[in-house]
Amino acid sequence: FIVNEFAQQYFRDILKNNHEGKAIAMPYFQERGIRPDTIEHFELGYCSSATNDLATKAIALGYKKEFLVKLGLVSDASERLYDKYRGRIIFPIFNLSGKVIGFGGRILKKNDKQPKYINSPESEVYSKGKNLYGLNWAKKAVLKKDKCYLVEGYTDVIGFYQGGVDNVVASLGTALTQPQIRLIHRFTKNLTIVYDGDAAGIKAALRGIDMVLEEGMNVKIVLLP
């Protein structure tokens, strides 16, 4: 948790105070219509494109290399440390109580050699199938409105939020799981699944219906054109 907290502060600092963050990442957010208040709310960040800036700073401050590697922040290849998220926009993932448990990193420039997104690996603090992106912010609204929207990804949650819908969460790049449904059920029994209208999205939504009904909840589907 402490190492993740350090990384989160680093990513935020690079976005706000580093030349690269200001010149490359901030304009990207503007192009995508992501407002400054939204960046603050979701605590978005940016990782320097330098080879091992994060690793070097972390080691200098006494953070253990083994934890940096275990959390997927750094790779240890041929005796050199490399920052995994370099040159990427950072979406921190929080648990229900607001602790940073992982990160998602989106590439800025189209690059066929690299995946569009990279995400934290499973670790002692992070299990994809047992957490939901955005629930730490959405739980009060879900409780108040007695309804939760489930979307596919980080930017979908952000888009909903900017449109004035704050009772929204996303499954973390995995198919919907029973523990995730139970997590939502703690706050409401009414779930609306909003997935992409492509074949994969429809298939995932239909699969989700049965699982939600098994938990004794009410479920609706919105298929986007």
C-alpha positions as CSV (number, residue, x, y, z in Angstrom):
1,F,0.0,0.0,0.0
2,I,2.8,2.4,0.9
3,V,4.7,1.7,-2.4
4,N,1.5,2.2,-4.4
5,E,0.9,5.5,-2.5
6,F,4.3,6.7,-3.5
7,A,3.8,5.7,-7.1
8,Q,0.4,7.5,-7.1
9,Q,2.0,10.7,-5.8
10,Y,4.8,10.4,-8.4
11,F,2.3,10.1,-11.3
12,R,0.3,13.1,-10.1
13,D,3.5,15.2,-9.7
14,I,4.7,14.3,-13.2
15,L,1.3,15.3,-14.7
16,K,1.2,18.6,-12.8
17,N,4.7,19.8,-12.5
18,N,6.9,18.1,-15.1
19,H,7.4,19.6,-18.6
20,E,6.4,16.4,-20.3
21,G,3.2,16.1,-18.2
22,K,2.2,19.7,-19.0
23,A,3.2,19.5,-22.7
24,I,2.0,16.0,-23.6
25,A,-0.4,14.6,-21.1
26,M,-2.5,17.7,-20.3
27,P,-3.2,18.5,-24.0
28,Y,-4.3,14.8,-24.4
29,F,-6.8,15.1,-21.6
30,Q,-8.1,18.4,-23.2
31,E,-8.5,16.7,-26.6
32,R,-10.5,13.9,-25.0
33,G,-12.7,16.5,-23.3
34,I,-11.6,15.5,-19.8
35,R,-12.0,18.5,-17.6
36,P,-9.4,19.7,-14.9
37,D,-11.9,19.0,-12.1
38,T,-12.4,15.5,-13.4
39,I,-8.6,14.9,-13.4
40,E,-8.5,16.0,-9.8
41,H,-11.6,13.9,-8.8
42,F,-10.2,10.6,-10.3
43,E,-6.6,11.6,-9.3
44,L,-5.3,10.9,-12.8
45,G,-1.6,11.0,-13.5
46,Y,1.1,10.5,-16.1
47,C,4.4,8.5,-16.1
48,S,7.5,10.1,-17.5
49,S,8.8,8.5,-20.7
50,A,12.3,8.3,-19.2
51,T,13.5,4.7,-18.9
52,N,13.5,4.4,-15.1
53,D,12.7,7.8,-13.5
54,L,10.1,6.2,-11.1
55,A,12.4,3.3,-10.2
56,T,15.4,5.6,-9.6
57,K,13.4,7.9,-7.3
58,A,11.7,5.1,-5.4
59,I,15.0,3.3,-4.7
60,A,16.7,6.5,-3.6
61,L,13.9,7.0,-1.1
62,G,14.4,3.5,0.3
63,Y,11.4,1.7,-1.3
64,K,12.2,-2.0,-1.9
65,K,12.9,-3.2,-5.5
66,E,11.1,-6.4,-4.9
67,F,7.8,-4.5,-4.1
68,L,8.2,-2.3,-7.1
69,V,8.5,-5.4,-9.3
70,K,5.8,-7.3,-7.5
71,L,3.3,-4.5,-8.0
72,G,4.1,-4.3,-11.7
73,L,5.5,-0.7,-11.5
74,V,8.9,-1.7,-12.6
75,S,10.4,-4.6,-14.6
76,D,13.8,-6.0,-13.7
77,A,15.4,-7.0,-17.0
78,S,19.0,-7.8,-17.6
79,E,20.2,-6.2,-14.4
80,R,18.4,-2.9,-15.3
81,L,15.2,-1.5,-13.9
82,Y,12.6,-0.2,-16.4
83,D,9.4,1.8,-15.6
84,K,6.5,-0.3,-16.9
85,Y,4.1,2.7,-17.4
86,R,6.5,5.1,-19.1
87,G,4.8,7.5,-21.4
88,R,1.3,6.5,-20.3
89,I,-1.7,8.2,-18.8
90,I,-2.3,6.7,-15.4
91,F,-5.7,5.7,-13.9
92,P,-5.2,4.8,-10.2
93,I,-7.5,2.0,-8.9
94,F,-8.7,2.3,-5.3
95,N,-10.3,-0.2,-3.0
96,L,-13.6,0.6,-1.2
97,S,-11.8,2.4,1.6
98,G,-9.9,4.6,-0.8
99,K,-6.4,3.0,-0.7
100,V,-4.5,2.7,-4.0
101,I,-4.4,-0.9,-4.9
102,G,-3.3,-0.8,-8.6
103,F,-3.0,1.2,-11.8
104,G,-4.1,1.2,-15.4
105,G,-1.9,2.9,-18.0
106,R,-3.1,4.0,-21.4
107,I,-0.6,4.7,-24.2
108,L,-0.9,8.2,-25.8
109,K,0.5,7.5,-29.3
110,K,-0.7,4.6,-31.4
111,N,1.9,1.9,-31.2
112,D,1.3,-1.5,-32.7
113,K,4.2,-3.0,-30.7
114,Q,2.7,-2.1,-27.4
115,P,-0.8,-2.8,-25.9
116,K,-3.2,0.1,-25.6
117,Y,-3.6,-0.5,-21.9
118,I,-1.4,-2.2,-19.3
119,N,-2.8,-2.9,-15.9
120,S,-1.4,-3.9,-12.5
121,P,-0.8,-7.7,-12.0
122,E,-2.6,-9.6,-9.2
123,S,-0.8,-9.0,-5.9
124,E,-1.4,-9.2,-2.2
125,V,-3.3,-5.9,-2.4
126,Y,-5.0,-6.2,-5.8
127,S,-7.4,-8.8,-7.1
128,K,-9.1,-7.8,-10.3
129,G,-12.1,-10.0,-9.8
130,K,-12.8,-8.7,-6.3
131,N,-12.7,-5.0,-7.0
132,L,-14.5,-2.4,-9.1
133,Y,-13.1,0.8,-10.6
134,G,-14.8,3.8,-9.2
135,L,-16.8,2.2,-6.4
136,N,-14.8,4.2,-3.8
137,W,-16.3,7.4,-5.3
138,A,-19.7,6.0,-6.4
139,K,-20.8,4.1,-3.3
140,K,-22.7,7.1,-1.7
141,A,-24.5,7.9,-4.9
142,V,-25.3,4.3,-5.5
143,L,-26.8,4.1,-2.0
144,K,-28.7,7.3,-2.4
145,K,-30.1,6.6,-5.9
146,D,-30.5,2.9,-5.1
147,K,-29.1,2.0,-8.5
148,C,-25.7,1.3,-10.1
149,Y,-24.5,1.5,-13.7
150,L,-21.9,-1.0,-14.7
151,V,-19.7,0.0,-17.6
152,E,-16.6,-1.5,-19.3
153,G,-13.7,0.8,-18.6
154,Y,-12.0,3.7,-16.8
155,T,-12.9,6.3,-19.5
156,D,-16.6,5.1,-19.5
157,V,-16.8,5.9,-15.8
158,I,-15.2,9.3,-16.4
159,G,-17.6,10.0,-19.3
160,F,-20.6,9.2,-17.2
161,Y,-19.3,11.3,-14.3
162,Q,-18.8,14.3,-16.6
163,G,-22.4,13.8,-17.9
164,G,-23.7,14.1,-14.3
165,V,-24.1,10.4,-13.6
166,D,-22.0,9.5,-10.5
167,N,-23.5,6.1,-9.5
168,V,-21.3,4.3,-12.0
169,V,-18.5,1.6,-11.7
170,A,-16.5,-0.5,-14.1
171,S,-15.3,-4.1,-14.0
172,L,-11.5,-4.1,-14.2
173,G,-10.8,-5.5,-17.7
174,T,-12.2,-8.9,-16.7
175,A,-15.5,-10.6,-17.3
176,L,-17.9,-9.7,-14.5
177,T,-17.4,-11.9,-11.4
178,Q,-19.6,-13.0,-8.5
179,P,-17.5,-11.1,-5.9
180,Q,-17.9,-7.9,-8.0
181,I,-21.7,-8.3,-8.1
182,R,-21.8,-8.9,-4.3
183,L,-19.8,-5.8,-3.8
184,I,-22.5,-3.8,-5.7
185,H,-25.2,-5.6,-3.8
186,R,-23.9,-4.2,-0.6
187,F,-25.2,-0.8,-1.8
188,T,-28.1,-1.6,-4.1
189,K,-30.0,-4.4,-5.6
190,N,-30.6,-2.5,-8.9
191,L,-28.0,-2.9,-11.5
192,T,-28.0,-1.6,-15.1
193,I,-25.3,-3.0,-17.4
194,V,-24.1,-0.6,-20.1
195,Y,-21.6,-2.3,-22.4
196,D,-20.5,-1.7,-26.0
197,G,-22.9,-2.6,-28.7
198,D,-20.4,-4.9,-30.4
199,A,-20.7,-8.7,-30.4
200,A,-18.2,-9.1,-27.4
201,G,-20.1,-6.4,-25.4
202,I,-23.5,-8.0,-26.0
203,K,-22.1,-11.5,-25.1
204,A,-20.6,-10.1,-21.9
205,A,-23.8,-8.3,-21.0
206,L,-26.0,-11.4,-21.5
207,R,-23.6,-13.5,-19.5
208,G,-23.8,-10.9,-16.7
209,I,-27.6,-11.1,-16.5
210,D,-27.6,-14.6,-15.2
211,M,-25.0,-13.9,-12.6
212,V,-26.8,-10.8,-11.3
213,L,-30.1,-12.7,-11.1
214,E,-28.4,-15.5,-9.2
215,E,-27.5,-12.9,-6.5
216,G,-31.2,-11.9,-6.2
217,M,-30.7,-8.5,-7.8
218,N,-32.7,-6.7,-10.5
219,V,-30.9,-6.2,-13.7
220,K,-31.4,-4.1,-16.9
221,I,-29.3,-3.9,-20.0
222,V,-28.5,-0.8,-22.1
223,L,-27.0,-1.6,-25.5
224,L,-25.2,1.3,-27.0
225,P,-25.4,1.8,-30.8
